[in-house]
């Protein structure tokens, strides 16, 4: 049994997703593999992901913050930076806003919209706050990929 706050996430939980960045090309593919699962006896959601078989990746823990009455998360990356954010669910997806600590390219905040599409796919669009202005981030279309594996490079 999971926390009731995770109900909007049920369509993605227990699944592995393969996402192709909109900027991906056959010559230079950019592919994200993400695994969404319940953790900590249903009191957290854990998301592991890796881009291009471990060139970059991270781990997210999403929990219900009873005091704030909202879903919050912590994201740790292989690039050495981390984020803390909140997730707000809507009827066909959710939005996230996160503060970034230690990013080498000057990003201090990220906001994103995740859409659960009628065909079962998931689209994520983000933007970054860098050098005092919001700039376009990434757009990724995810499809369920049961055989895909999240990989991290040994290091």
C-alpha positions as CSV (number, residue, x, y, z in Angstrom):
1,X,0.0,0.0,0.0
2,X,1.4,3.4,-1.0
3,X,0.8,6.8,0.5
4,X,-2.4,8.3,-1.0
5,X,-0.5,11.3,-2.3
6,X,1.2,9.0,-4.9
7,X,-2.1,8.2,-6.6
8,X,-1.5,10.6,-9.5
9,X,1.8,8.7,-10.2
10,X,0.2,5.2,-10.4
11,X,0.3,5.2,-14.2
12,X,4.2,5.4,-14.2
13,X,5.0,3.4,-11.1
14,X,6.6,0.0,-11.3
15,X,7.7,0.7,-14.9
16,X,10.8,1.4,-16.8
17,X,10.7,4.2,-19.4
18,X,12.8,5.0,-22.5
19,X,12.9,8.7,-23.4
20,X,14.4,10.2,-26.5
21,X,15.3,13.9,-26.2
22,X,13.8,16.1,-28.9
23,X,17.4,17.2,-29.7
24,X,18.5,13.6,-30.3
25,X,19.7,12.7,-33.8
26,X,20.9,9.4,-35.3
27,X,24.4,10.8,-35.3
28,X,24.2,11.9,-31.7
29,X,21.5,10.1,-29.9
30,X,20.4,11.3,-26.4
31,X,18.4,8.6,-24.6
32,X,17.2,8.5,-21.0
33,X,16.2,5.3,-19.3
34,X,14.2,5.9,-16.1
35,X,12.8,3.4,-13.6
36,X,9.9,4.5,-11.3
37,X,9.1,2.4,-8.3
38,X,7.7,2.5,-4.8
39,X,10.3,2.5,-2.0
40,X,10.4,2.5,1.8
41,X,7.2,0.4,2.2
42,X,5.2,2.7,0.0
43,X,6.2,5.9,1.8
44,X,8.5,7.1,-1.0
45,X,8.8,6.9,-4.8
46,X,12.3,6.2,-6.1
47,X,13.3,7.2,-9.6
48,X,16.6,6.0,-11.0
49,X,17.7,7.3,-14.4
50,X,20.7,7.3,-16.7
51,X,21.4,9.1,-20.0
52,X,23.3,7.3,-22.8
53,X,24.1,4.2,-20.7
54,X,25.6,6.2,-17.8
55,X,27.1,9.3,-19.3
56,X,24.9,11.1,-16.7
57,X,22.4,9.9,-14.3
58,X,20.7,10.4,-11.0
59,X,18.4,9.1,-8.2
60,X,15.3,10.8,-6.9
61,X,13.4,10.1,-3.7
62,X,9.9,11.6,-3.6
63,X,8.0,11.8,-0.2
64,X,4.9,13.3,1.3
65,X,5.8,16.3,3.6
66,X,3.0,16.2,6.1
67,X,4.0,19.6,7.6
68,X,3.9,21.4,4.2
69,X,1.1,19.2,2.9
70,X,2.9,18.6,-0.4
71,X,5.1,16.1,-2.3
72,X,8.8,17.0,-2.1
73,X,11.8,15.3,-3.6
74,X,15.5,15.2,-3.5
75,X,17.6,14.4,-6.6
76,X,21.2,13.4,-6.5
77,X,23.3,13.3,-9.7
78,X,26.4,11.6,-11.1
79,X,27.6,15.2,-12.0
80,X,27.9,16.0,-8.3
81,X,25.0,18.5,-7.9
82,X,21.7,18.0,-6.2
83,X,18.2,19.4,-6.2
84,X,15.3,19.8,-3.8
85,X,11.9,20.3,-5.2
86,X,8.2,19.9,-5.0
87,X,5.7,18.1,-7.2
88,X,2.2,19.3,-7.8
89,X,-0.2,16.8,-9.5
90,X,-2.8,17.8,-12.0
91,X,-5.5,15.9,-14.0
92,X,-3.1,14.7,-16.8
93,X,0.3,14.9,-15.2
94,X,2.2,17.1,-12.8
95,X,4.5,20.1,-12.5
96,X,7.8,20.3,-10.6
97,X,9.9,23.2,-9.4
98,X,13.3,22.6,-7.9
99,X,16.2,24.5,-6.5
100,X,19.7,23.4,-7.7
101,X,22.9,23.3,-5.7
102,X,26.3,22.9,-7.2
103,X,25.5,22.9,-10.9
104,X,28.7,23.7,-12.9
105,X,26.8,25.5,-15.7
106,X,25.1,28.0,-13.5
107,X,21.6,26.5,-13.3
108,X,20.0,27.4,-10.0
109,X,16.4,26.4,-10.6
110,X,14.5,24.0,-12.9
111,X,10.8,23.8,-13.6
112,X,9.1,21.1,-15.7
113,X,5.7,19.9,-16.9
114,X,5.1,16.2,-17.2
115,X,2.1,15.2,-19.4
116,X,0.6,11.7,-19.3
117,X,-0.6,11.3,-22.9
118,X,-3.7,9.4,-24.0
119,X,-1.6,6.7,-25.7
120,X,0.2,5.9,-22.4
121,X,3.4,7.8,-23.3
122,X,4.8,10.5,-21.1
123,X,6.2,13.9,-22.2
124,X,8.5,16.1,-20.1
125,X,9.3,19.7,-20.9
126,X,11.6,21.7,-18.7
127,X,13.3,25.1,-18.5
128,X,16.3,26.3,-16.5
129,X,17.0,29.5,-14.5
130,X,20.5,30.5,-15.4
131,X,22.3,33.8,-15.2
132,X,19.1,35.6,-14.1
133,X,16.8,34.4,-16.8
134,X,14.6,31.4,-17.8
135,X,16.0,29.4,-20.8
136,X,14.6,26.4,-22.6
137,X,15.6,23.1,-21.1
138,X,14.9,19.8,-22.6
139,X,11.9,18.0,-24.1
140,X,11.7,14.2,-23.8
141,X,9.1,11.8,-25.0
142,X,9.0,8.6,-22.9
143,X,7.6,5.2,-23.8
144,X,7.3,2.2,-21.6
145,X,10.3,-0.1,-22.1
146,X,10.1,-3.1,-19.9
147,X,13.5,-4.6,-21.0
148,X,15.5,-1.3,-20.7
149,X,18.1,-1.0,-17.9
150,X,19.3,2.0,-16.0
151,X,23.1,1.9,-16.1
152,X,25.8,3.8,-14.3
153,X,29.4,3.9,-15.2
154,X,31.9,2.4,-12.8
155,X,34.0,5.0,-11.3
